[in-house]
Amino acid sequence: MTDVNFTAAAAFDRKLFWEDGDSVRFLVARLKAHRKDDRRPAERAPLNIALVIDASGSMGGGKLEAAKEAALGLAEHLTARDRLTVVSFASDVLVHLDGVAVTTDNAARIRSEISRLQTRGRTLLSGGWFAGVECAAGIAEEDPRMTPHVIILSDGHANDGIVDPEELREHAGELRMRGVLTSCLGIGDGYDEQLLRGIAESGGGRLHDAELTSEISSVLLGELDDIFGTVVEDAQIELIVPTSVRVEVLGRTGSEIRDGRILVPLGPVQNDVERVAVLKVTCPKARLNDELEFALIANGRAVDDRTRLETDTVLVRLIAVDGATNTDQYRDDEIAMIVARTWSAHIVSTAARMNRDAAYNEARRYVERELRHLCRYVEGLDQGREMIRELELLARHAGRQFSSRMRKELVVQSSLAMESRVDRRGMGKAAWSARMERGD
Amino acid sequence: MSDDELTLEELSERTGVEARTLRSWVGEGLLAPPFKPGRGARYPASNADRALAVRALKDLHGLSLSEIGRRFMMATEDQIREWALEAGPTTVSTGSARDYLRRIQTRSATEEPPHRSMEFFAKKAPSSASERPSFKPRFGKPSMESYRRARSDERQAELASIERLILQLERVLEAPAPRRSRGTVWTRISVTPDLELSVRGDLEPRERVLFEQLADQFRAILTGRAKND
């Protein structure tokens, strides 16, 4: 019997819609997991971690050395019950440690194998990743409690093996469904943030960034903390909606519609940290007092004993009303604030993707169009004005190519905002808007 | 609304393939494009069979998307329907992660299997190999060999199809065409989706790598990503 209390809640920002149709309402789904007893770290579930380290030529200049130091630092935080795999990839793939128990006896061997990593060749990311998965999944086959956590550390673009970001994202999703979770740590300014984000989101993990070589260790240990703090893995929201509505999921890649249900993967849920998903619902034409009913249920896997968890079903309704009643209705500002934050992060990450694809004019037009709607929406919200100021800044710059670092800040900071996560690089990192203002 | 047309969401529901993935398959030319682009775009219903066939060929036969594209070019609609039937129910079947990886490995048979680090460093430290007898490469050869055998059978079938096509064309012309064409080997290296580097001749692996590096440099200059790996 699991000792995790896993709950879901759902609410619309407004509960009424105009009978003539095309009203847009936002549904906020909130997930929470609470471990009933505060166990000590020594009692945590054993870990099965695979570090997949880019050793291509560009990792020279101190990056690989810093990654090795980070790997050694991570190993020091593991115990004899944990297993560690270390793989490096360049034009080839090397398995340095294959699911080794992190015992005192093995400490010298772990140190020696990690120290051997050296730069060479191109970036066979897929090969390295799959080799790491193979090792960690082998451990999980022997002991199902050992969920494989694969962490890719890379500073470059996949340019050997499988390089198509969509195909890699698809593999990440398939592996997640088979119990393998993948997080990514992008190093420096040259990595492909969209590729790593796709792998991490579909892989049930997290995207991290280390702008500076000196940040690699703290970010990798931050990922370890995130793993320690996770109580439910591979969480997913299922939503059954009336066929007459149109639904768009804000800010999450990898959502899908299957058998009339909308599935939104949310990945890991940490103890007492609320995760939200925001769905934009466009209502159909209806008769006065017609009701639209939405059913939401969430599921996930308890980290401690791997039991499948399912929340109670939450039902929410929208009611069709005449124009005047619709205009006068109450808006829940707490829900509206969550919507505004997620919507804003969605705009930022979408603009970054368009900019990366050199669609500069489209990006500018997109931000301007969304800004017009968001401006009206945030009226009366506490942080609304600041949000709009940042997006106006983005709109002014979106028509030109962003620096590689700026794109990463946009993607990483919007991911952190949408996933209620801490920036593991430290508190001193400037917001993307501050960087943009100073002309970075 | 016609039964012959489906939205992307309907296609997704029928096939169990994510809308986003379907969109990328349209981009790869595996599925037919929408009748009219834009919001609520509608696609030919035959895309459902094609999507299921892609699923079957990818997941069950371990083929890459480019290989599936080649198969589709030669296949009849009946053949595509047969592959679609192989895809089975639309719910995702979850075998083990390692089974899944094995299927992927057969697709990229040209990739070298991973080495254990002591193999790599054996030249420098021969004694280290004997210290860790427990390391066994998991990406064994049998799957590669069976893959190559399968590829060889497929190639024979494709050549037979081409021979049949030549005979049909000869019947159209009522005589064999004068024999003038001579094949030349070219190595094509993609630089960007719209630009490629073509080099005449069957290149040695080392030569090919050099031209690939040259293409990487061109790509970096053209896309302004000179610092990327």
Chai-1 contact restraints between the chains, C-beta under 6 A:
chainA,res_idxA,chainB,res_idxB,connection_type,confidence,min_distance_angstrom,max_distance_angstrom,comment,restraint_id
A,S56,B,D229,contact,1.0,0.0,6.0,A-B,restraint_1
A,S58,B,D229,contact,1.0,0.0,6.0,A-B,restraint_2
A,D92,B,E112,contact,1.0,0.0,6.0,A-B,restraint_3
A,V93,B,P114,contact,1.0,0.0,6.0,A-B,restraint_4
A,L94,B,H115,contact,1.0,0.0,6.0,A-B,restraint_5
A,L94,B,S117,contact,1.0,0.0,6.0,A-B,restraint_6
A,L94,B,F120,contact,1.0,0.0,6.0,A-B,restraint_7
A,V95,B,P114,contact,1.0,0.0,6.0,A-B,restraint_8
A,V95,B,R116,contact,1.0,0.0,6.0,A-B,restraint_9
A,H96,B,S117,contact,1.0,0.0,6.0,A-B,restraint_10
A,T123,B,D229,contact,1.0,0.0,6.0,A-B,restraint_11
A,G127,B,E111,contact,1.0,0.0,6.0,A-B,restraint_12
A,F130,B,L101,contact,1.0,0.0,6.0,A-B,restraint_13
A,A131,B,P114,contact,1.0,0.0,6.0,A-B,restraint_14
A,E134,B,L101,contact,1.0,0.0,6.0,A-B,restraint_15
A,E134,B,R138,contact,1.0,0.0,6.0,A-B,restraint_16
A,A137,B,A97,contact,1.0,0.0,6.0,A-B,restraint_17
A,A137,B,R98,contact,1.0,0.0,6.0,A-B,restraint_18
A,G156,B,D229,contact,1.0,0.0,6.0,A-B,restraint_19
A,H157,B,N228,contact,1.0,0.0,6.0,A-B,restraint_20
A,H157,B,D229,contact,1.0,0.0,6.0,A-B,restraint_21
A,G161,B,E111,contact,1.0,0.0,6.0,A-B,restraint_22
A,E166,B,S24,contact,1.0,0.0,6.0,A-B,restraint_23
A,E174,B,Y100,contact,1.0,0.0,6.0,A-B,restraint_24
A,L175,B,A97,contact,1.0,0.0,6.0,A-B,restraint_25
A,M177,B,T94,contact,1.0,0.0,6.0,A-B,restraint_26
A,R178,B,T94,contact,1.0,0.0,6.0,A-B,restraint_27
A,R178,B,A97,contact,1.0,0.0,6.0,A-B,restraint_28
A,R178,B,Y100,contact,1.0,0.0,6.0,A-B,restraint_29
A,V180,B,A97,contact,1.0,0.0,6.0,A-B,restraint_30
A,G190,B,K227,contact,1.0,0.0,6.0,A-B,restraint_31
A,G190,B,N228,contact,1.0,0.0,6.0,A-B,restraint_32
A,E256,B,E18,contact,1.0,0.0,6.0,A-B,restraint_33
A,I257,B,E9,contact,1.0,0.0,6.0,A-B,restraint_34
A,I257,B,S12,contact,1.0,0.0,6.0,A-B,restraint_35
